[in-house]
Amino acid sequence: MSLKSVLTLRSFSHLLSAVCALAISCAPAPDSSAAEPAVPEAWTPERAVIFGLQNSPDSRIALQRIEAAQAAWNRAEAVLTQPRIDVSAAYAQTDNPMYSFGNILNQGAFSNSIDFNDPGRTDNLNLKAELIYRLYNGGRDQAGVKSAESHYQASQAGLKEIRHQLGFEIIQAYQNIVQATDQLEARRAELEAIDSSLQVARARFEAGDLLRTEVLNFEVQKARTSENLIIAQHRKELAEKIFLNLLGLEHGPATVSPDSDNDQTIPEVQASRPELEKMTAMLDSARADLIRTKGVKRPTLDGFGSYQFDYGWETDGSGDSWMAGVKLNYNLWDGGQGASDITAKEAEIRELEEQLQKLNLAINLDIQEARLNYDQAVERRGVTDKMVEVARESAQLSRERFKQGVILSSDLLDTEVRLTDTLVRQSAARANYRTSVANLRRALGYQQFQPTTEALLENQQ
C-alpha cells in the first residue's frame, strides 16, 4: 500500500471516528427514575392528592406519552433543519469483467495491458461518507413539525386532564372513607344504645313490669343493628381499598384525618378545561397533516454530496473520489391517491370540529350540573345538621321515658332508628358537600389544592 493510500485511509478513519463520537455525544442520557414518595401514617386530602398525582400509574402512563410525543417533535425538527450524514464500509472480491474493471479504475491501477473482456480477479475496500439535505419538499417538513408540536401539546393537555380527574376521584374516595367511618360509628352507637335499653327491658321484665314481647323486640332490633354494623364495616374496608388503588398502592395504611382543615374555595373565574386544550391541539395537528398531505403534489429538491476511498490488495492500488449535485423529483400522476388522501384529511378535520362543538356543550352542562350539585349539598348540610340536633334530643327523652315506663319499646326503637338514620344522612351530606366542592373545581378547570399541587407537578416534570 502506498504512503498516499495509508494517509488517505487514516484521514477517513479519523473522520469516521469523529462522526461516531458526535453521534454518541448527542444521544440522550438515561433518565434516572424519580424517588418513590413516602407513604404517611395518616392521610389528609391534600397529602393524598399530591401522593396520587405522583404515584398513580395513570400519571406515569401519560408522562410516557408526553415523552414519546416530544421525541416525535424532535424527529420532525431534525428532518426539517438537519442534513443526513451516512458512512459505510464494504469489502468484496469479484472476477466479473464489468465490476473488476470498475475496481481497477477506482483504485487508479489501469494499464494498457489489461484485457477488457477478462481483467481478472480483483478486490476492493470501499469507505464512503455521504451527505443529503432536503432543500424543498412543498412545505411537508414544516407541516410535520407543526403537527408534531400540536400532538405534543395534546399529550400535555391529556396529562392535565388525567390529573384533574384523578385529583377529584381521590377527594371523592377520601370522603367515602370519612363517610363510611362516620356511619360505622353511628351503627356502633345505635347498637350500644339498643343494648343499654335491652338491659333496662330485661330488668323491667324480671320485675314484672314489662311483657316478654317487648324484650324480644329489643333483641330482634339488636340483631338487625349488628347486621347493619357488619355491612358498614365492609363498606369502610372497600372504600379504603378503592382509595389505595387510586393512589397506586396495593396495600398500606388508609387512616384518614376527618378533622383536618380540608375546605377548598370555589373559583370565581372559569379556567380553560384540559379537554378543550387537548381537542384544540388535535384539531391543529390534523390541519397541519392536511398541509403535509397537500405538499405531496409539489416537487422535492435534494442536495447531496459524497466522498469515497477505494483500495485493492490484488492490484495494490488506491484512489479517492467525490460527487455533489442536486436532485429534483416530481410526481406527475398517482392515480388519484393524493386527492383521496386530501379528502380523507378534510373529512377528519370536519369531524374534529364537530367533536369540539360537542365537547363545548358537554363541558357547559358539566359545569351547570356541578353548580346545582354544590347548591344542593350546601342546603342538605344545613338541614341534616338541624335534623341530628333534634333527633338526639328526641332519643334522649325517649330513653328516659322508657325507663319510667311511659312509652313502649316500639316507640323507643323507632326513635333510635331515626337517630341513626339522621346521623347517616348527616355524614353523607357532609361528605357530599366536600365532594361537590372538588367536583365544581374540576368542572371549572382547576386542580385540587391548587397552586400547591401545580407547583409540585411542575418541579416533578
Secondary structure per residue as TSV (DSSP state, phi and psi in degrees):
chain	resnum	aa	ss	phi	psi
A	1	M	-	360.0	132.7
A	2	S	-	-72.6	162.7
A	3	L	H	-62.4	-40.4
A	4	K	H	-62.2	-39.7
A	5	S	H	-65.6	-41.4
A	6	V	H	-62.6	-45.5
A	7	L	H	-63.2	-41.1
A	8	T	H	-65.1	-42.0
A	9	L	H	-63.1	-41.0
A	10	R	H	-65.7	-39.8
A	11	S	H	-62.3	-41.6
A	12	F	H	-67.4	-36.6
A	13	S	H	-63.7	-41.0
A	14	H	H	-62.7	-39.6
A	15	L	H	-63.9	-43.2
A	16	L	H	-63.7	-41.4
A	17	S	H	-63.9	-40.6
A	18	A	H	-64.1	-41.7
A	19	V	H	-64.1	-42.6
A	20	C	H	-64.6	-41.1
A	21	A	H	-63.8	-38.8
A	22	L	H	-64.5	-40.3
A	23	A	H	-64.9	-40.2
A	24	I	H	-66.7	-40.8
A	25	S	H	-67.7	-28.0
A	26	C	H	-83.3	-11.7
A	27	A	S	-67.1	140.9
A	28	P	-	-67.7	142.5
A	29	A	-	-73.3	148.4
A	30	P	-	-61.9	137.2
A	31	D	-	-83.2	123.6
A	32	S	-	-80.4	134.2
A	33	S	-	-69.8	141.3
A	34	A	-	-71.0	149.9
A	35	A	-	-66.4	141.8
A	36	E	-	-68.6	136.8
A	37	P	-	-66.7	146.8
A	38	A	-	-73.6	143.5
A	39	V	-	-90.1	119.5
A	40	P	-	-76.0	162.9
A	41	E	S	-75.3	-32.6
A	42	A	S	-134.8	140.4
A	43	W	B	-98.6	143.0
A	44	T	-	-112.9	159.8
A	45	P	H	-56.6	-44.3
A	46	E	H	-64.0	-43.7
A	47	R	H	-64.8	-37.6
A	48	A	H	-66.2	-41.9
A	49	V	H	-63.8	-46.0
A	50	I	H	-61.7	-44.9
A	51	F	H	-63.3	-45.7
A	52	G	H	-63.7	-40.2
A	53	L	H	-65.6	-27.5
A	54	Q	H	-84.6	-38.0
A	55	N	H	-104.7	-14.4
A	56	S	-	-66.2	137.8
A	57	P	H	-58.9	-31.9
A	58	D	H	-61.0	-41.6
A	59	S	H	-65.6	-42.3
A	60	R	H	-67.8	-36.8
A	61	I	H	-63.0	-44.3
A	62	A	H	-64.3	-35.7
A	63	L	H	-64.1	-37.9
A	64	Q	H	-66.8	-34.4
A	65	R	H	-65.9	-38.2
A	66	I	H	-64.9	-42.2
A	67	E	H	-62.4	-40.9
A	68	A	H	-65.2	-40.4
A	69	A	H	-66.0	-37.2
A	70	Q	H	-64.2	-40.5
A	71	A	H	-64.0	-40.3
A	72	A	H	-64.9	-38.0
A	73	W	H	-65.0	-44.9
A	74	N	H	-61.2	-38.8
A	75	R	H	-65.3	-42.8
A	76	A	H	-63.2	-40.2
A	77	E	H	-68.1	-35.2
A	78	A	H	-65.0	-40.4
A	79	V	H	-62.3	-37.0
A	80	L	H	-74.6	-42.6
A	81	T	H	-107.8	-19.4
A	82	Q	-	-109.1	141.9
A	83	P	-	-75.5	166.9
A	84	R	E	-105.9	127.2
A	85	I	E	-119.0	123.9
A	86	D	E	-119.8	140.0
A	87	V	E	-124.3	145.1
A	88	S	E	-147.7	156.1
A	89	A	E	-141.0	136.3
A	90	A	E	-148.2	147.4
A	91	Y	E	-133.8	137.3
A	92	A	E	-153.0	155.1
A	93	Q	E	-124.3	147.7
A	94	T	E	-159.0	155.7
A	95	D	-	-120.8	12.4
A	96	N	-	-66.6	127.4
A	97	P	H	-56.9	-42.5
A	98	M	H	-66.8	-47.2
A	99	Y	H	-70.2	-37.3
A	100	S	H	-64.5	-41.5
A	101	F	H	-65.1	-37.8
A	102	G	H	-64.3	-39.1
A	103	N	H	-62.8	-41.2
A	104	I	H	-62.5	-42.7
A	105	L	H	-66.5	-43.8
A	106	N	H	-65.0	-29.3
A	107	Q	T	-90.0	1.7
A	108	G	T	64.2	34.6
A	109	A	-	-113.9	23.5
A	110	F	-	-74.4	141.5
A	111	S	-	-145.0	160.1
A	112	N	T	-70.0	-12.5
A	113	S	T	-83.8	-3.0
A	114	I	-	-73.7	135.1
A	115	D	-	-84.8	113.9
A	116	F	T	-63.8	-29.9
A	117	N	T	-79.4	-21.6
A	118	D	-	-148.2	75.5
A	119	P	-	-72.5	-9.2
A	120	G	-	96.4	-172.3
A	121	R	-	-85.0	135.2
A	122	T	E	-136.7	160.4
A	123	D	E	-130.3	165.5
A	124	N	E	-155.4	129.9
A	125	L	E	-101.9	117.3
A	126	N	E	-113.7	122.0
A	127	L	E	-115.8	128.0
A	128	K	E	-140.2	138.5
A	129	A	E	-123.4	134.0
A	130	E	E	-135.8	138.7
A	131	L	E	-121.2	131.6
A	132	I	E	-129.7	133.0
A	133	Y	E	-138.1	126.6
A	134	R	E	-82.4	119.6
A	135	L	E	-87.4	-32.9
A	136	Y	E	-160.6	136.6
A	137	N	S	-145.0	32.8
A	138	G	T	74.9	23.4
A	139	G	T	80.6	9.1
A	140	R	H	-67.2	-41.3
A	141	D	H	-66.4	-42.4
A	142	Q	H	-61.0	-42.7
A	143	A	H	-65.6	-34.9
A	144	G	H	-63.3	-39.4
A	145	V	H	-64.3	-44.5
A	146	K	H	-62.9	-40.8
A	147	S	H	-64.0	-44.8
A	148	A	H	-65.4	-38.5
A	149	E	H	-63.6	-43.1
A	150	S	H	-66.1	-37.0
A	151	H	H	-65.2	-37.3
A	152	Y	H	-64.3	-43.7
A	153	Q	H	-63.6	-35.9
A	154	A	H	-65.8	-38.8
A	155	S	H	-67.7	-35.9
A	156	Q	H	-65.5	-43.1
A	157	A	H	-64.9	-33.7
A	158	G	H	-63.9	-40.0
A	159	L	H	-63.2	-42.7
A	160	K	H	-63.6	-39.9
A	161	E	H	-62.7	-44.8
A	162	I	H	-62.2	-42.4
A	163	R	H	-69.7	-36.6
A	164	H	H	-64.5	-44.8
A	165	Q	H	-66.7	-40.8
A	166	L	H	-65.1	-41.5
A	167	G	H	-59.4	-43.0
A	168	F	H	-65.0	-44.0
A	169	E	H	-65.2	-33.1
A	170	I	H	-66.6	-44.3
A	171	I	H	-60.0	-43.7
A	172	Q	H	-62.3	-45.0
A	173	A	H	-65.4	-37.8
A	174	Y	H	-61.3	-47.6
A	175	Q	H	-66.9	-28.6
A	176	N	H	-65.0	-36.6
A	177	I	H	-66.5	-45.0
A	178	V	H	-59.5	-44.8
A	179	Q	H	-64.6	-43.7
A	180	A	H	-64.8	-36.2
A	181	T	H	-66.5	-44.6
A	182	D	H	-62.4	-41.9
A	183	Q	H	-68.0	-34.5
A	184	L	H	-64.0	-42.2
A	185	E	H	-65.5	-36.4
A	186	A	H	-64.9	-39.9
A	187	R	H	-65.9	-40.2
A	188	R	H	-64.7	-42.6
A	189	A	H	-62.9	-39.2
A	190	E	H	-63.8	-41.9
A	191	L	H	-64.1	-41.8
A	192	E	H	-63.7	-41.9
A	193	A	H	-64.9	-42.6
A	194	I	H	-68.0	-38.6
A	195	D	H	-63.5	-40.3
A	196	S	H	-64.0	-43.0
A	197	S	H	-66.3	-32.2
A	198	L	H	-64.3	-39.4
A	199	Q	H	-63.1	-41.4
A	200	V	H	-63.0	-42.0
A	201	A	H	-63.6	-40.9
A	202	R	H	-65.1	-38.7
A	203	A	H	-65.2	-41.2
A	204	R	H	-68.7	-34.8
A	205	F	H	-66.6	-42.8
A	206	E	H	-65.8	-29.0
A	207	A	T	-82.6	-2.0
A	208	G	T	78.7	18.8
A	209	D	S	-103.1	0.5
A	210	L	S	-147.3	144.1
A	211	L	-	-76.4	153.8
A	212	R	H	-60.7	-32.1
A	213	T	H	-60.8	-38.3
A	214	E	H	-65.5	-39.1
A	215	V	H	-65.1	-42.2
A	216	L	H	-63.3	-33.5
A	217	N	H	-60.1	-41.6
A	218	F	H	-66.7	-38.9
A	219	E	H	-67.5	-39.2
A	220	V	H	-64.1	-43.2
A	221	Q	H	-66.6	-34.6
A	222	K	H	-63.1	-40.3
A	223	A	H	-65.2	-42.0
A	224	R	H	-62.8	-42.4
A	225	T	H	-65.7	-36.9
A	226	S	H	-62.8	-39.2
A	227	E	H	-64.4	-44.1
A	228	N	H	-63.0	-32.7
A	229	L	H	-66.3	-40.1
A	230	I	H	-63.4	-43.3
A	231	I	H	-63.1	-42.3
A	232	A	H	-64.1	-38.3
A	233	Q	H	-63.9	-41.7
A	234	H	H	-64.3	-41.8
A	235	R	H	-63.0	-38.0
A	236	K	H	-65.8	-43.7
A	237	E	H	-64.2	-40.5
A	238	L	H	-65.4	-41.2
A	239	A	H	-61.7	-37.6
A	240	E	H	-66.7	-40.0
A	241	K	H	-64.2	-42.2
A	242	I	H	-63.9	-41.0
A	243	F	H	-60.7	-48.1
A	244	L	H	-65.3	-36.0
A	245	N	H	-63.0	-41.0
A	246	L	H	-64.9	-30.3
A	247	L	T	-81.0	-3.6
A	248	G	T	81.1	24.9
A	249	L	-	-115.5	137.5
A	250	E	S	-81.1	-33.6
A	251	H	S	-155.7	169.2
A	252	G	-	142.9	176.3
A	253	P	-	-69.1	139.0
A	254	A	-	-124.3	30.6
A	255	T	-	-75.1	128.7
A	256	V	B	-110.5	161.2
A	257	S	-	-112.9	87.2
A	258	P	T	-67.4	-21.7
A	259	D	T	-89.5	-0.7
A	260	S	S	-71.3	158.1
A	261	D	-	-79.5	98.3
A	262	N	-	-116.0	9.1
A	263	D	-	-68.8	137.0
A	264	Q	-	-114.5	154.2
A	265	T	-	-87.0	156.6
A	266	I	-	-95.4	118.5
A	267	P	-	-63.0	142.9
A	268	E	S	-85.8	-24.6
A	269	V	S	-112.4	134.6
A	270	Q	-	-75.7	131.6
A	271	A	-	-93.2	173.7
A	272	S	-	-74.6	127.7
A	273	R	-	-76.0	134.7
A	274	P	H	-61.8	-27.9
A	275	E	H	-62.6	-39.9
A	276	L	H	-66.8	-41.8
A	277	E	H	-60.7	-41.8
A	278	K	H	-64.8	-46.8
A	279	M	H	-66.0	-38.9
A	280	T	H	-63.8	-41.7
A	281	A	H	-65.3	-38.8
A	282	M	H	-64.1	-37.6
A	283	L	H	-66.6	-41.7
A	284	D	H	-62.3	-39.7
A	285	S	H	-63.9	-41.5
A	286	A	H	-65.7	-38.0
A	287	R	H	-66.0	-38.0
A	288	A	H	-66.6	-37.2
A	289	D	H	-63.8	-34.2
A	290	L	H	-64.8	-42.1
A	291	I	H	-62.4	-41.0
A	292	R	H	-65.4	-38.0
A	293	T	H	-66.3	-41.0
A	294	K	H	-66.1	-26.5
A	295	G	G	-66.0	-17.2
A	296	V	G	-62.2	-27.5
A	297	K	G	-77.9	-5.1
A	298	R	S	-100.9	158.5
A	299	P	-	-73.8	165.6
A	300	T	E	-120.9	145.7
A	301	L	E	-131.0	121.0
A	302	D	E	-118.2	140.6
A	303	G	E	-105.2	143.0
A	304	F	E	-145.1	155.5
A	305	G	E	-156.6	144.9
A	306	S	E	-146.8	155.1
A	307	Y	E	-135.7	136.9
A	308	Q	E	-140.2	150.9
A	309	F	E	-124.9	134.3
A	310	D	E	-125.0	139.6
A	311	Y	E	-142.9	139.3
A	312	G	E	-127.3	128.4
A	313	W	T	-75.4	-30.8
A	314	E	T	-65.9	-38.9
A	315	T	T	-98.7	-11.8
A	316	D	T	53.7	39.3
A	317	G	E	-121.7	160.3
A	318	S	E	-150.2	160.1
A	319	G	E	-167.6	158.0
A	320	D	E	-131.1	159.2
A	321	S	E	-156.4	163.9
A	322	W	E	-139.4	162.6
A	323	M	E	-150.9	140.5
A	324	A	E	-147.0	151.6
A	325	G	E	175.6	-171.1
A	326	V	E	-129.3	155.0
A	327	K	E	-136.6	129.6
A	328	L	E	-112.4	129.8
A	329	N	E	-123.0	138.5
A	330	Y	-	-148.3	125.2
A	331	N	-	-87.4	114.8
A	332	L	-	-81.3	-33.3
A	333	W	-	-154.5	129.2
A	334	D	-	-124.0	16.6
A	335	G	T	73.2	17.4
A	336	G	T	87.8	6.9
A	337	Q	H	-65.2	-43.1
A	338	G	H	-61.6	-43.7
A	339	A	H	-63.5	-38.0
A	340	S	H	-66.5	-40.2
A	341	D	H	-64.0	-39.4
A	342	I	H	-65.0	-43.7
A	343	T	H	-60.2	-42.2
A	344	A	H	-63.9	-41.6
A	345	K	H	-66.0	-39.9
A	346	E	H	-64.0	-38.8
A	347	A	H	-66.2	-37.5
A	348	E	H	-63.1	-40.3
A	349	I	H	-65.3	-43.5
A	350	R	H	-63.0	-37.8
A	351	E	H	-63.5	-44.6
A	352	L	H	-64.1	-36.0
A	353	E	H	-63.2	-39.8
A	354	E	H	-69.2	-37.5
A	355	Q	H	-64.8	-36.0
A	356	L	H	-65.1	-41.7
A	357	Q	H	-64.1	-42.1
A	358	K	H	-63.2	-39.5
A	359	L	H	-65.7	-39.5
A	360	N	H	-59.1	-43.5
A	361	L	H	-64.7	-41.9
A	362	A	H	-64.9	-39.8
A	363	I	H	-67.4	-40.5
A	364	N	H	-60.5	-43.2
A	365	L	H	-66.1	-38.7
A	366	D	H	-60.9	-42.9
A	367	I	H	-66.6	-44.4
A	368	Q	H	-62.3	-42.6
A	369	E	H	-64.8	-40.5
A	370	A	H	-64.1	-38.8
A	371	R	H	-66.2	-42.3
A	372	L	H	-63.8	-41.9
A	373	N	H	-63.6	-37.6
A	374	Y	H	-66.2	-45.7
A	375	D	H	-60.8	-41.9
A	376	Q	H	-64.2	-41.0
A	377	A	H	-63.9	-38.1
A	378	V	H	-62.6	-45.2
A	379	E	H	-67.4	-41.4
A	380	R	H	-63.2	-39.4
A	381	R	H	-61.7	-43.5
A	382	G	H	-65.9	-40.8
A	383	V	H	-67.6	-44.9
A	384	T	H	-67.6	-33.5
A	385	D	H	-60.9	-41.6
A	386	K	H	-68.0	-38.5
A	387	M	H	-61.9	-42.2
A	388	V	H	-65.6	-41.1
A	389	E	H	-59.9	-45.4
A	390	V	H	-69.2	-42.2
A	391	A	H	-65.5	-37.6
A	392	R	H	-65.1	-42.5
A	393	E	H	-65.2	-40.5
A	394	S	H	-64.8	-40.9
A	395	A	H	-65.1	-41.6
A	396	Q	H	-62.9	-42.1
A	397	L	H	-65.7	-40.1
A	398	S	H	-66.1	-38.1
A	399	R	H	-62.7	-43.0
A	400	E	H	-65.8	-40.8
A	401	R	H	-68.2	-33.3
A	402	F	H	-68.7	-38.9
A	403	K	H	-61.3	-33.0
A	404	Q	T	-84.1	-6.9
A	405	G	T	79.9	20.2
A	406	V	-	-83.4	-35.4
A	407	I	S	-119.4	163.4
A	408	L	-	-84.2	167.6
A	409	S	H	-63.4	-35.9
A	410	S	H	-62.4	-36.7
A	411	D	H	-66.5	-42.7
A	412	L	H	-65.9	-41.5
A	413	L	H	-62.5	-41.3
A	414	D	H	-61.2	-38.0
A	415	T	H	-66.9	-42.4
A	416	E	H	-64.1	-40.7
A	417	V	H	-64.6	-41.3
A	418	R	H	-64.2	-38.7
A	419	L	H	-62.8	-46.9
A	420	T	H	-61.7	-40.9
A	421	D	H	-62.6	-40.9
A	422	T	H	-68.7	-35.9
A	423	L	H	-64.5	-41.3
A	424	V	H	-64.4	-42.4
A	425	R	H	-64.4	-39.7
A	426	Q	H	-63.6	-43.9
A	427	S	H	-61.5	-44.0
A	428	A	H	-64.0	-39.1
A	429	A	H	-66.6	-41.4
A	430	R	H	-66.0	-44.5
A	431	A	H	-64.9	-39.2
A	432	N	H	-64.9	-34.4
A	433	Y	H	-64.1	-50.8
A	434	R	H	-64.8	-35.8
A	435	T	H	-67.3	-38.8
A	436	S	H	-66.6	-34.0
A	437	V	H	-63.7	-46.1
A	438	A	H	-63.4	-39.0
A	439	N	H	-67.8	-38.6
A	440	L	H	-67.4	-37.7
A	441	R	H	-61.9	-42.9
A	442	R	H	-62.4	-44.6
A	443	A	H	-63.6	-32.5
A	444	L	T	-83.9	-0.9
A	445	G	T	91.9	25.6
A	446	Y	-	-117.1	144.7
A	447	Q	-	-79.2	158.9
A	448	Q	T	-72.8	139.2
A	449	F	T	56.1	37.1
A	450	Q	T	-73.3	143.6
A	451	P	T	-94.4	5.2
A	452	T	H	-58.2	-47.3
A	453	T	H	-68.4	-38.8
A	454	E	H	-62.9	-44.7
A	455	A	H	-64.1	-39.3
A	456	L	H	-63.7	-44.6
A	457	L	H	-70.8	-33.9
A	458	E	H	-64.0	-39.5
A	459	N	H	-66.7	-35.0
A	460	Q	H	-65.2	-40.3
A	461	Q	-	-72.1	360.0
